[in-house]
Amino acid sequence: MSFSDSDSSSNNGRASEYKIFRQTSRDRLLHEMLGSTKKGDSKSWKVLIMDKVTVKVMSHSCKMADITDQGISLVEDLFRRREPLPSMDAIYFIQPLKENVVMFLSDMSGREPLYRKAFVFFSSPIPKEFVNHIKSDTSVLPRIGALREMNLEYFPIETQAFITDHERALEDLFGDVENPRKFNACLNSMAIRIATVFASLKCPAEISPKIRR
């Protein structure tokens, strides 16, 4: 998919105002997300924990050196067995899925959490019931340093182009017409990821984006 202005002449006039697509994503990940955790007693090295989708989001825009420069000493997979580091803070960049929320709560609940404090950033809007589920665990709440929606779940591939990473979209959308479940799930996921593009670019009202398949 590509992103462009509806008016090519106005596009030329505003070219100097636009950042490279990947740079916009990089700035949000490094400064708006990772950089925002460097406050108070949380200026030391941290652990970054991601799932299989968000690690791809990160790798499309940032290098390991960029992440290290923001105070990350270790990058972990949410679903792999991890060593307890109770003296360190953790940053969770995860999708708002039930299994991810359950795993996060498992890490941070009880008398001996894996990390001292958790900064949680969701890649897309989180359902209200998941937020309530997190709030209901009174042992976890005091250990949460941030709980935010980043709205960044797309994959920049060129200066003004991105993908939603749905390799089976053709099959899911046009394959089994008698089973709408895959169709609806694929379409909904693509729509959410495209919406996070607009959230990241913060498109002015006078700009009409075009989406091309």
C-alpha positions, 0 to 999 in steps of 0.5 A, spaced: 500 500 500 502 507 498 500 513 501 500 520 497 496 526 497 490 527 492 493 534 490 500 533 487 501 540 486 500 541 494 504 535 495 510 538 492 509 545 496 508 541 502 514 536 501 519 539 505 514 539 511 513 531 511 518 526 514 520 520 511 515 515 512 520 510 516 523 516 520 516 518 523 515 511 525 522 511 528 521 517 532 515 515 535 518 508 537 524 511 540 522 518 543 514 517 544 515 510 547 522 508 549 524 515 551 518 517 555 520 512 560 526 515 562 523 519 568 524 519 575 527 513 578 526 509 571 533 512 567 537 506 568 537 500 563 531 496 561 528 490 558 524 491 552 519 485 551 515 484 544 510 479 541 511 476 534 508 482 531 510 488 534 518 485 534 516 486 526 514 493 527 520 495 531 525 492 526 522 495 520 523 502 523 529 501 528 536 498 528 538 495 535 543 500 536 537 505 536 534 501 541 540 501 545 541 508 545 534 509 548 537 505 554 535 498 552 540 492 554 535 486 553 530 485 548 525 479 549 520 475 546 513 475 550 512 468 550 519 465 551 521 463 558 525 469 561 530 470 567 527 474 573 530 481 573 527 484 579 531 490 579 530 492 572 524 496 569 521 492 563 517 496 557 512 491 554 510 493 546 505 488 545 498 487 541 492 488 545 490 480 545 487 476 551 493 472 551 498 478 551 495 481 557 494 474 561 502 473 560 503 480 562 499 480 568 503 473 570 509 476 569 508 482 574 503 479 579 504 476 586 510 477 591 515 476 586 514 479 579 519 478 574 521 486 573 521 492 578 516 496 574 512 495 567 511 500 562 506 497 557 504 500 550 499 497 546 500 497 538 493 498 537 486 500 541 485 495 547 478 493 548 475 496 555 474 489 558 482 488 558 483 494 561 478 492 566 482 486 567 488 489 568 485 494 573 482 488 577 489 485 579 491 490 585 498 487 586 500 489 579 497 496 579 502 499 583 508 496 578 505 499 572 509 506 570 505 507 564 499 504 560 498 507 553 495 505 546 501 507 541 497 506 535 503 503 531 501 497 528 504 497 520 510 496 517 513 501 513 517 499 507 519 505 503 519 513 503 511 513 502 509 506 503 507 501 508 504 494 508 499 491 513 503 484 513 497 480 511 500 474 506 494 470 506 489 476 505 487 474 498 485 467 500 482 470 506 478 475 503 476 471 496 477 464 498 471 461 502 465 465 501 461 461 505 465 462 511 465 469 513 469 468 519 476 469 516 474 474 511 471 479 517 477 477 521 482 479 516 478 485 514 478 488 521 485 487 522 487 490 516 483 496 517 486 497 524 493 497 522 491 502 516 488 506 522 494 506 526 498 509 520 493 515 520 494 516 527 502 516 526 502 521 520 496 525 524 494 527 517 491 534 517 484 535 515 485 538 508 489 532 506 485 526 503 490 520 503 489 515 497 490 507 499 492 503 493 492 495 493 
